Amino acid sequence: MAKGNSPSTESGKKPSLGDEQTRGEDGVDLTLIRWMLSLTTAERLQVLQQSVQSLLRLRHVKAQR
């Protein structure tokens, strides 16, 4: 496929989001992978930092019980 061209189906139509596979053969959620790859490096880091903060808050709550 040439740079700048969109993928198309055999019928020549562009695939819609509904046509994309959402799960890999191994059960992996491909939508999450596509979403993460759509982010910039800084945005990916921000998502990771937010996840770490959430886990630390959960640990803190659990430790107080």
PELIN-V519673 format. One line per field, one symbol per residue. phi: phi as a letter, one per 30 degrees, with the letter a starting at -180 (. if undefined). psi: psi as a letter, one per 20 degrees, with the letter a starting at -180 (. if undefined). burial: b if it has 16 or more other C-alpha atoms within 10 Angstrom, else e. Layout:
phi: ???
psi: ???
burial: ???
//
This chain:
phi: .ddjdddbdddjddddeddddcbddcjdddddddddddddedddddddddddddddddddddddd
psi: pqpiqqqrrhiiqpqrhhiqpiprhjjpohhhggghiiqrghhggggghhggggghggggghhi.
burial: eeeeeeeeeeeeeeeeeeeeebeeeeeeeeeeeeeeeeeeeeeeeeeeeeeeeeeeeeeeeeeee
//
